[in-house]
Amino acid sequence: MQVTVTGRHMGVSDPLKRYCLGKAEKLARYFDRVVSVQVILDGRDGRHSAEVIVHVDRAEPFVAVEAHDDAYAAFDLVLDKIERQLRRHKERVRNRKHPKPPPG
């Protein structure tokens, strides 16, 4: 799995980059077909926003965006959104492959 961290309108410090890389690498726990993760941090007018794009096999990319005054908090919030999306997708795929038996 490939993880990239980029900054728009701001420089990404090494501690912030390490923080994002460490947390983004754990996304494979939620869905095992994750191919790549892009983290885009944007700092404009003192407000930080984080965008995460997760590319997976056999599905459209998952995208989430969140804004906060702190870059770390913005990343944590957007990571929660992506984790929810991946969990829901995994449940859908799992339920389609192994349907429930009919009642009775």
Chimera marker file (.cmm) of the C-alpha trace (Angstrom):
<marker_set name="trace">
<marker id="1" x="0.000" y="0.000" z="0.000" r="1" g="1" b="0" radius="0.5"/>
<marker id="2" x="1.351" y="3.370" z="-1.016" r="1" g="1" b="0" radius="0.5"/>
<marker id="3" x="0.693" y="6.452" z="1.149" r="1" g="1" b="0" radius="0.5"/>
<marker id="4" x="1.424" y="10.007" z="-0.001" r="1" g="1" b="0" radius="0.5"/>
<marker id="5" x="1.085" y="13.174" z="2.078" r="1" g="1" b="0" radius="0.5"/>
<marker id="6" x="1.021" y="16.526" z="0.295" r="1" g="1" b="0" radius="0.5"/>
<marker id="7" x="0.306" y="20.098" z="1.327" r="1" g="1" b="0" radius="0.5"/>
<marker id="8" x="-1.654" y="22.782" z="-0.474" r="1" g="1" b="0" radius="0.5"/>
<marker id="9" x="-0.967" y="26.399" z="0.433" r="1" g="1" b="0" radius="0.5"/>
<marker id="10" x="1.232" y="25.196" z="3.296" r="1" g="1" b="0" radius="0.5"/>
<marker id="11" x="4.324" y="23.188" z="4.020" r="1" g="1" b="0" radius="0.5"/>
<marker id="12" x="3.890" y="19.865" z="5.765" r="1" g="1" b="0" radius="0.5"/>
<marker id="13" x="6.237" y="19.504" z="8.730" r="1" g="1" b="0" radius="0.5"/>
<marker id="14" x="8.044" y="16.214" z="9.345" r="1" g="1" b="0" radius="0.5"/>
<marker id="15" x="6.155" y="15.398" z="12.587" r="1" g="1" b="0" radius="0.5"/>
<marker id="16" x="2.810" y="16.021" z="10.868" r="1" g="1" b="0" radius="0.5"/>
<marker id="17" x="3.864" y="13.905" z="7.894" r="1" g="1" b="0" radius="0.5"/>
<marker id="18" x="4.964" y="11.023" z="10.153" r="1" g="1" b="0" radius="0.5"/>
<marker id="19" x="1.676" y="11.289" z="12.088" r="1" g="1" b="0" radius="0.5"/>
<marker id="20" x="-0.383" y="11.104" z="8.887" r="1" g="1" b="0" radius="0.5"/>
<marker id="21" x="1.666" y="8.240" z="7.450" r="1" g="1" b="0" radius="0.5"/>
<marker id="22" x="1.404" y="6.194" z="10.632" r="1" g="1" b="0" radius="0.5"/>
<marker id="23" x="-2.349" y="6.583" z="10.910" r="1" g="1" b="0" radius="0.5"/>
<marker id="24" x="-3.058" y="6.165" z="7.177" r="1" g="1" b="0" radius="0.5"/>
<marker id="25" x="-1.131" y="2.883" z="7.029" r="1" g="1" b="0" radius="0.5"/>
<marker id="26" x="-3.600" y="1.434" z="9.538" r="1" g="1" b="0" radius="0.5"/>
<marker id="27" x="-6.489" y="1.789" z="7.051" r="1" g="1" b="0" radius="0.5"/>
<marker id="28" x="-5.635" y="-1.658" z="5.674" r="1" g="1" b="0" radius="0.5"/>
<marker id="29" x="-7.124" y="-3.063" z="8.912" r="1" g="1" b="0" radius="0.5"/>
<marker id="30" x="-10.588" y="-1.981" z="7.823" r="1" g="1" b="0" radius="0.5"/>
<marker id="31" x="-10.448" y="-3.234" z="4.231" r="1" g="1" b="0" radius="0.5"/>
<marker id="32" x="-7.696" y="-5.459" z="2.876" r="1" g="1" b="0" radius="0.5"/>
<marker id="33" x="-7.900" y="-4.335" z="-0.775" r="1" g="1" b="0" radius="0.5"/>
<marker id="34" x="-6.539" y="-0.828" z="-0.197" r="1" g="1" b="0" radius="0.5"/>
<marker id="35" x="-4.071" y="0.010" z="-2.969" r="1" g="1" b="0" radius="0.5"/>
<marker id="36" x="-3.076" y="3.586" z="-2.177" r="1" g="1" b="0" radius="0.5"/>
<marker id="37" x="-3.931" y="6.462" z="0.141" r="1" g="1" b="0" radius="0.5"/>
<marker id="38" x="-3.530" y="10.153" z="-0.674" r="1" g="1" b="0" radius="0.5"/>
<marker id="39" x="-3.574" y="12.676" z="2.165" r="1" g="1" b="0" radius="0.5"/>
<marker id="40" x="-3.923" y="16.312" z="1.101" r="1" g="1" b="0" radius="0.5"/>
<marker id="41" x="-3.567" y="18.948" z="3.808" r="1" g="1" b="0" radius="0.5"/>
<marker id="42" x="-4.680" y="22.476" z="3.007" r="1" g="1" b="0" radius="0.5"/>
<marker id="43" x="-3.940" y="25.512" z="5.138" r="1" g="1" b="0" radius="0.5"/>
<marker id="44" x="-5.705" y="28.676" z="4.094" r="1" g="1" b="0" radius="0.5"/>
<marker id="45" x="-6.688" y="31.706" z="6.207" r="1" g="1" b="0" radius="0.5"/>
<marker id="46" x="-5.669" y="29.992" z="9.447" r="1" g="1" b="0" radius="0.5"/>
<marker id="47" x="-8.118" y="27.144" z="8.835" r="1" g="1" b="0" radius="0.5"/>
<marker id="48" x="-6.781" y="23.672" z="8.064" r="1" g="1" b="0" radius="0.5"/>
<marker id="49" x="-8.601" y="21.118" z="5.979" r="1" g="1" b="0" radius="0.5"/>
<marker id="50" x="-7.668" y="17.516" z="5.345" r="1" g="1" b="0" radius="0.5"/>
<marker id="51" x="-8.736" y="15.399" z="2.415" r="1" g="1" b="0" radius="0.5"/>
<marker id="52" x="-8.142" y="11.657" z="2.199" r="1" g="1" b="0" radius="0.5"/>
<marker id="53" x="-8.574" y="9.658" z="-1.005" r="1" g="1" b="0" radius="0.5"/>
<marker id="54" x="-8.398" y="5.881" z="-0.680" r="1" g="1" b="0" radius="0.5"/>
<marker id="55" x="-8.033" y="3.791" z="-3.839" r="1" g="1" b="0" radius="0.5"/>
<marker id="56" x="-9.186" y="0.177" z="-3.539" r="1" g="1" b="0" radius="0.5"/>
<marker id="57" x="-9.470" y="-2.767" z="-5.929" r="1" g="1" b="0" radius="0.5"/>
<marker id="58" x="-12.788" y="-3.214" z="-7.744" r="1" g="1" b="0" radius="0.5"/>
<marker id="59" x="-14.443" y="-0.049" z="-6.421" r="1" g="1" b="0" radius="0.5"/>
<marker id="60" x="-14.526" y="3.689" z="-6.878" r="1" g="1" b="0" radius="0.5"/>
<marker id="61" x="-12.135" y="5.685" z="-4.676" r="1" g="1" b="0" radius="0.5"/>
<marker id="62" x="-13.366" y="6.715" z="-1.234" r="1" g="1" b="0" radius="0.5"/>
<marker id="63" x="-13.079" y="10.440" z="-0.514" r="1" g="1" b="0" radius="0.5"/>
<marker id="64" x="-13.571" y="12.414" z="2.692" r="1" g="1" b="0" radius="0.5"/>
<marker id="65" x="-12.894" y="16.061" z="3.556" r="1" g="1" b="0" radius="0.5"/>
<marker id="66" x="-12.921" y="17.737" z="6.963" r="1" g="1" b="0" radius="0.5"/>
<marker id="67" x="-11.835" y="21.163" z="8.268" r="1" g="1" b="0" radius="0.5"/>
<marker id="68" x="-10.641" y="22.318" z="11.695" r="1" g="1" b="0" radius="0.5"/>
<marker id="69" x="-8.440" y="24.986" z="13.248" r="1" g="1" b="0" radius="0.5"/>
<marker id="70" x="-5.735" y="22.382" z="13.966" r="1" g="1" b="0" radius="0.5"/>
<marker id="71" x="-4.199" y="20.260" z="11.180" r="1" g="1" b="0" radius="0.5"/>
<marker id="72" x="-3.875" y="17.195" z="13.421" r="1" g="1" b="0" radius="0.5"/>
<marker id="73" x="-7.526" y="17.424" z="14.489" r="1" g="1" b="0" radius="0.5"/>
<marker id="74" x="-8.674" y="17.879" z="10.882" r="1" g="1" b="0" radius="0.5"/>
<marker id="75" x="-6.773" y="14.742" z="9.888" r="1" g="1" b="0" radius="0.5"/>
<marker id="76" x="-8.223" y="12.741" z="12.798" r="1" g="1" b="0" radius="0.5"/>
<marker id="77" x="-11.764" y="13.787" z="11.873" r="1" g="1" b="0" radius="0.5"/>
<marker id="78" x="-11.344" y="12.893" z="8.209" r="1" g="1" b="0" radius="0.5"/>
<marker id="79" x="-9.766" y="9.566" z="9.144" r="1" g="1" b="0" radius="0.5"/>
<marker id="80" x="-12.867" y="8.671" z="11.163" r="1" g="1" b="0" radius="0.5"/>
<marker id="81" x="-15.028" y="9.360" z="8.105" r="1" g="1" b="0" radius="0.5"/>
<marker id="82" x="-12.865" y="7.191" z="5.838" r="1" g="1" b="0" radius="0.5"/>
<marker id="83" x="-12.814" y="4.347" z="8.366" r="1" g="1" b="0" radius="0.5"/>
<marker id="84" x="-16.632" y="4.383" z="8.465" r="1" g="1" b="0" radius="0.5"/>
<marker id="85" x="-16.822" y="4.320" z="4.672" r="1" g="1" b="0" radius="0.5"/>
<marker id="86" x="-14.402" y="1.393" z="4.429" r="1" g="1" b="0" radius="0.5"/>
<marker id="87" x="-16.233" y="-0.585" z="7.132" r="1" g="1" b="0" radius="0.5"/>
<marker id="88" x="-19.586" y="-0.072" z="5.396" r="1" g="1" b="0" radius="0.5"/>
<marker id="89" x="-18.127" y="-1.100" z="2.036" r="1" g="1" b="0" radius="0.5"/>
<marker id="90" x="-16.596" y="-4.235" z="3.521" r="1" g="1" b="0" radius="0.5"/>
<marker id="91" x="-19.947" y="-5.181" z="5.076" r="1" g="1" b="0" radius="0.5"/>
<marker id="92" x="-21.719" y="-4.698" z="1.750" r="1" g="1" b="0" radius="0.5"/>
<marker id="93" x="-19.208" y="-6.845" z="-0.115" r="1" g="1" b="0" radius="0.5"/>
<marker id="94" x="-19.283" y="-9.522" z="2.565" r="1" g="1" b="0" radius="0.5"/>
<marker id="95" x="-23.101" y="-9.660" z="2.650" r="1" g="1" b="0" radius="0.5"/>
<marker id="96" x="-23.374" y="-9.885" z="-1.136" r="1" g="1" b="0" radius="0.5"/>
<marker id="97" x="-20.992" y="-12.825" z="-1.412" r="1" g="1" b="0" radius="0.5"/>
<marker id="98" x="-22.563" y="-14.833" z="1.396" r="1" g="1" b="0" radius="0.5"/>
<marker id="99" x="-26.279" y="-14.088" z="1.547" r="1" g="1" b="0" radius="0.5"/>
<marker id="100" x="-28.262" y="-14.996" z="4.633" r="1" g="1" b="0" radius="0.5"/>
<marker id="101" x="-30.208" y="-18.251" z="4.404" r="1" g="1" b="0" radius="0.5"/>
<marker id="102" x="-33.988" y="-17.874" z="4.092" r="1" g="1" b="0" radius="0.5"/>
<marker id="103" x="-35.890" y="-17.961" z="7.388" r="1" g="1" b="0" radius="0.5"/>
<marker id="104" x="-37.649" y="-21.126" z="8.417" r="1" g="1" b="0" radius="0.5"/>
<link id1="1" id2="2" r="1" g="1" b="0" radius="0.2"/>
<link id1="2" id2="3" r="1" g="1" b="0" radius="0.2"/>
<link id1="3" id2="4" r="1" g="1" b="0" radius="0.2"/>
<link id1="4" id2="5" r="1" g="1" b="0" radius="0.2"/>
<link id1="5" id2="6" r="1" g="1" b="0" radius="0.2"/>
<link id1="6" id2="7" r="1" g="1" b="0" radius="0.2"/>
<link id1="7" id2="8" r="1" g="1" b="0" radius="0.2"/>
<link id1="8" id2="9" r="1" g="1" b="0" radius="0.2"/>
<link id1="9" id2="10" r="1" g="1" b="0" radius="0.2"/>
<link id1="10" id2="11" r="1" g="1" b="0" radius="0.2"/>
<link id1="11" id2="12" r="1" g="1" b="0" radius="0.2"/>
<link id1="12" id2="13" r="1" g="1" b="0" radius="0.2"/>
<link id1="13" id2="14" r="1" g="1" b="0" radius="0.2"/>
<link id1="14" id2="15" r="1" g="1" b="0" radius="0.2"/>
<link id1="15" id2="16" r="1" g="1" b="0" radius="0.2"/>
<link id1="16" id2="17" r="1" g="1" b="0" radius="0.2"/>
<link id1="17" id2="18" r="1" g="1" b="0" radius="0.2"/>
<link id1="18" id2="19" r="1" g="1" b="0" radius="0.2"/>
<link id1="19" id2="20" r="1" g="1" b="0" radius="0.2"/>
<link id1="20" id2="21" r="1" g="1" b="0" radius="0.2"/>
<link id1="21" id2="22" r="1" g="1" b="0" radius="0.2"/>
<link id1="22" id2="23" r="1" g="1" b="0" radius="0.2"/>
<link id1="23" id2="24" r="1" g="1" b="0" radius="0.2"/>
<link id1="24" id2="25" r="1" g="1" b="0" radius="0.2"/>
<link id1="25" id2="26" r="1" g="1" b="0" radius="0.2"/>
<link id1="26" id2="27" r="1" g="1" b="0" radius="0.2"/>
<link id1="27" id2="28" r="1" g="1" b="0" radius="0.2"/>
<link id1="28" id2="29" r="1" g="1" b="0" radius="0.2"/>
<link id1="29" id2="30" r="1" g="1" b="0" radius="0.2"/>
<link id1="30" id2="31" r="1" g="1" b="0" radius="0.2"/>
<link id1="31" id2="32" r="1" g="1" b="0" radius="0.2"/>
<link id1="32" id2="33" r="1" g="1" b="0" radius="0.2"/>
<link id1="33" id2="34" r="1" g="1" b="0" radius="0.2"/>
<link id1="34" id2="35" r="1" g="1" b="0" radius="0.2"/>
<link id1="35" id2="36" r="1" g="1" b="0" radius="0.2"/>
<link id1="36" id2="37" r="1" g="1" b="0" radius="0.2"/>
<link id1="37" id2="38" r="1" g="1" b="0" radius="0.2"/>
<link id1="38" id2="39" r="1" g="1" b="0" radius="0.2"/>
<link id1="39" id2="40" r="1" g="1" b="0" radius="0.2"/>
<link id1="40" id2="41" r="1" g="1" b="0" radius="0.2"/>
<link id1="41" id2="42" r="1" g="1" b="0" radius="0.2"/>
<link id1="42" id2="43" r="1" g="1" b="0" radius="0.2"/>
<link id1="43" id2="44" r="1" g="1" b="0" radius="0.2"/>
<link id1="44" id2="45" r="1" g="1" b="0" radius="0.2"/>
<link id1="45" id2="46" r="1" g="1" b="0" radius="0.2"/>
<link id1="46" id2="47" r="1" g="1" b="0" radius="0.2"/>
<link id1="47" id2="48" r="1" g="1" b="0" radius="0.2"/>
<link id1="48" id2="49" r="1" g="1" b="0" radius="0.2"/>
<link id1="49" id2="50" r="1" g="1" b="0" radius="0.2"/>
<link id1="50" id2="51" r="1" g="1" b="0" radius="0.2"/>
<link id1="51" id2="52" r="1" g="1" b="0" radius="0.2"/>
<link id1="52" id2="53" r="1" g="1" b="0" radius="0.2"/>
<link id1="53" id2="54" r="1" g="1" b="0" radius="0.2"/>
<link id1="54" id2="55" r="1" g="1" b="0" radius="0.2"/>
<link id1="55" id2="56" r="1" g="1" b="0" radius="0.2"/>
<link id1="56" id2="57" r="1" g="1" b="0" radius="0.2"/>
<link id1="57" id2="58" r="1" g="1" b="0" radius="0.2"/>
<link id1="58" id2="59" r="1" g="1" b="0" radius="0.2"/>
<link id1="59" id2="60" r="1" g="1" b="0" radius="0.2"/>
<link id1="60" id2="61" r="1" g="1" b="0" radius="0.2"/>
<link id1="61" id2="62" r="1" g="1" b="0" radius="0.2"/>
<link id1="62" id2="63" r="1" g="1" b="0" radius="0.2"/>
<link id1="63" id2="64" r="1" g="1" b="0" radius="0.2"/>
<link id1="64" id2="65" r="1" g="1" b="0" radius="0.2"/>
<link id1="65" id2="66" r="1" g="1" b="0" radius="0.2"/>
<link id1="66" id2="67" r="1" g="1" b="0" radius="0.2"/>
<link id1="67" id2="68" r="1" g="1" b="0" radius="0.2"/>
<link id1="68" id2="69" r="1" g="1" b="0" radius="0.2"/>
<link id1="69" id2="70" r="1" g="1" b="0" radius="0.2"/>
<link id1="70" id2="71" r="1" g="1" b="0" radius="0.2"/>
<link id1="71" id2="72" r="1" g="1" b="0" radius="0.2"/>
<link id1="72" id2="73" r="1" g="1" b="0" radius="0.2"/>
<link id1="73" id2="74" r="1" g="1" b="0" radius="0.2"/>
<link id1="74" id2="75" r="1" g="1" b="0" radius="0.2"/>
<link id1="75" id2="76" r="1" g="1" b="0" radius="0.2"/>
<link id1="76" id2="77" r="1" g="1" b="0" radius="0.2"/>
<link id1="77" id2="78" r="1" g="1" b="0" radius="0.2"/>
<link id1="78" id2="79" r="1" g="1" b="0" radius="0.2"/>
<link id1="79" id2="80" r="1" g="1" b="0" radius="0.2"/>
<link id1="80" id2="81" r="1" g="1" b="0" radius="0.2"/>
<link id1="81" id2="82" r="1" g="1" b="0" radius="0.2"/>
<link id1="82" id2="83" r="1" g="1" b="0" radius="0.2"/>
<link id1="83" id2="84" r="1" g="1" b="0" radius="0.2"/>
<link id1="84" id2="85" r="1" g="1" b="0" radius="0.2"/>
<link id1="85" id2="86" r="1" g="1" b="0" radius="0.2"/>
<link id1="86" id2="87" r="1" g="1" b="0" radius="0.2"/>
<link id1="87" id2="88" r="1" g="1" b="0" radius="0.2"/>
<link id1="88" id2="89" r="1" g="1" b="0" radius="0.2"/>
<link id1="89" id2="90" r="1" g="1" b="0" radius="0.2"/>
<link id1="90" id2="91" r="1" g="1" b="0" radius="0.2"/>
<link id1="91" id2="92" r="1" g="1" b="0" radius="0.2"/>
<link id1="92" id2="93" r="1" g="1" b="0" radius="0.2"/>
<link id1="93" id2="94" r="1" g="1" b="0" radius="0.2"/>
<link id1="94" id2="95" r="1" g="1" b="0" radius="0.2"/>
<link id1="95" id2="96" r="1" g="1" b="0" radius="0.2"/>
<link id1="96" id2="97" r="1" g="1" b="0" radius="0.2"/>
<link id1="97" id2="98" r="1" g="1" b="0" radius="0.2"/>
<link id1="98" id2="99" r="1" g="1" b="0" radius="0.2"/>
<link id1="99" id2="100" r="1" g="1" b="0" radius="0.2"/>
<link id1="100" id2="101" r="1" g="1" b="0" radius="0.2"/>
<link id1="101" id2="102" r="1" g="1" b="0" radius="0.2"/>
<link id1="102" id2="103" r="1" g="1" b="0" radius="0.2"/>
<link id1="103" id2="104" r="1" g="1" b="0" radius="0.2"/>
</marker_set>
